[in-house]
Amino acid sequence: MRLIYEKLLLVLGHQHWWPADTPFEVVVGALLTQQTRWSNVEQAISNLKAHSLLDTDRLAGADIPKLEELVRCTGFYRQKARRLKNLARYFSLHADALYDRPVEDLRKDLLELDGVGEETADSIILYAANKPKFVIDAYTRRILGCLGLRGSYRSLQEMFESELEHDTEMFKEYHALIVEYGKQYCGKNRCGDCVLVEK
């Protein structure tokens, strides 16, 4: 796992992720990015900012039809508007102690929220709470699959977490590198140029 990281870093350089002004903006982005492109998420976040709704209390009290319109560009906007409101309510109630909690306790609570799956919960933990939890996404599965490594979300996550030191910044960088590499190589079917697979 360390060798993959070093190869990706050599090819792509540092990514400086996650682009956000506040931890709560990361939370919003993590939910909105489900099944859509990041450019759509950026548009929705810009819409929310323009209406002063990137605040837990304001978002929790927002009108659902208005929210739907603001996040329409991300797809599944009715679901996402309702889920955003619920997420904001949760963060509004628990914000003070939220980021001080042990990783697994925080993860368990996040997974109980409507619309928050493992990838979303772990993105929130890593990028918003700044705690070491390795995020597994579609690109991670695809890249590992090409290397002959397959398994459940948790088993793949354990593979990374058992072989790497639990360094939050390195986990952030590693995930960002995987996403960028996936876009540039896997997403464009540049398999012949892959630096990770032995030729």
N, C-alpha and C positions, 0 to 999 in steps of 0.2 A: 504493500500500500504506500509505503514511503517512496519507493522508486517511481510509482505512477505519478505521485505528487511532484517529484523533482523533474520528471520529464515534461509534465504539463506546464510547470512554472518556467522551465527553460524555453519552451515553444511560445508561450503566451505572455509571460511576465505577470506582474501583480495586477489584480483586477479592481481592488479598492471598492468592494461591495459592502453593504447594501445601500443604494442611494436613498437616503431619507433624512428628514430634518429632526424627527423625534422617534423614540421607541414605538409610540402608538401608531405612527405612520407606517412603520415596518409591519405591525400587526395587521393594519388595514390592507396593505399591499400583499401580505401573505395569503389573506383570504381572497382578495380580488383576482390574484394571479391564477387561480384554479381554472384550468381549461381555456386559457386565453394567452395572447402575446403580451409581453411586458409593455409594449407601446400603448396598448389599450388600458393597462393599469395606470400608467403615467397620466393618461388623459382623464381617467376617473378620479385620481388623486388630485389633479389640478382642478377639476370641477368641485370636489369636496372642499378644497382650500378656498376657492373663490366664494363659497357659501359659508365659510368659517365653521365647517363641520369636521375638521380633523382634530377634534377634541372629544374626549370620552363622554362628558356630560351632554354636550350639544348633539353629538351623534346618537346617543342613547335616547334623546328626546325628539329626534327628527321625525318628520312626517314621511311615512313609507312611500307614497306616490312620488314625493320630491326626491327621495333617495334613489328610487328605481330609475328615475330620469337621469340622475347624475352618474349612475354606474352602468347605465344601459350599454355603453360601449364595450363592456367586459363580457357580455353574454350572460345568460342565466340570471339576468338582472333582478328578477322578482325574488328568487331564492337568496341572492347575494345581499340585496337590500335588507331583507328580514334578518339574515344571519349577521350582517354588520351591526345592526341595531342591538341584537342580543349580545354580540361580542363586546360592543361598547359598554353595554349595561354591566357586564361581568367585570370589565377592566375599571369602570367607574367605581364599582363597589369594593374592589380588591386591590386597587392600584398601589396603596401604601406598602403593603407587605408582599405584593406579588413577586417582585424580582429577587426577594431575599430567600424565597423558599427553595428547598432541595429540588434538584432537577426532576427526579422521578415523580415527586408530589405535584409539581407544577404541570408536568406532562399529563399526568392522570386527570387533573382538573380540566385542562384544555381539551383533552379528547372526549370529555363528557359534553362539550358544547356542540350545538347543532352546526354541522358543516365543517367542523375541524377534524381532519384526519391526521394521520401520523406525519406526513410531510409538512402540512401547515403548522401543526403543533411544534415540530422540531425546528422549523424556520423561525417561529416566534421565540423559542427558547434560545436559539443560537444568535439570531440577529437583533432581537429586541431586548431579551433578558441578559444577553452576553454571558451565556453559560454553555459549556461544551457538550453539544449533542450533535452527532453527525447526521446531516440531512440526506436522505435517499430520494432521488427523483427519477424520472423516466430516462434521462441521459445517463445517470449512474448505472441503472439496470442495463441499458443498452451497451455501454462501454464494458462493464464487467462481463456481460453475456458474451461479447466478442473475445474476451480473455478466458472464457470457459468457466466463469464464476456465476452461479445462479442461486437464488434462494428467496425466502420471504423478506419483507421489509426489515424485520428485526434481525434476521440472520445476517443480512448484508451489512446492516448498521453495526452489528457486533463485530464483524470482520474488520471494519475500519477502527472501531473504538478499542478493540483488543490489541491491535498492532501499532497504533499511534498514541503518542502522549496526548493527554486531554488538554490541549491548548486551544482555547476558544478562537484566537485570531487565526491559527493555522487551519482549524476546521472551517472557518468562514472563507478563507482564501481557497482551500481545497474545493469546497462546493462551488464557489464562483468559477474556478478554473474548469471544473467538469462541465458546468452549464455552457461556458463560452466555447470550450472544445467541442461539445456536442453540437452547438449551433454551426460552428465553422466546418466541422468534419462529418459527423454523423448525419446532421440535418441536410447536408449537401451531397451525401453519398460519396465522400472522398475517402473511401476505405483504403484505396491504394496508397494514400499519403499518410496513413495513420502511423504515428510514432510509438504507439503502445503495443501493437501486435507484432510479434516476431515474424520477419519476412523469410 
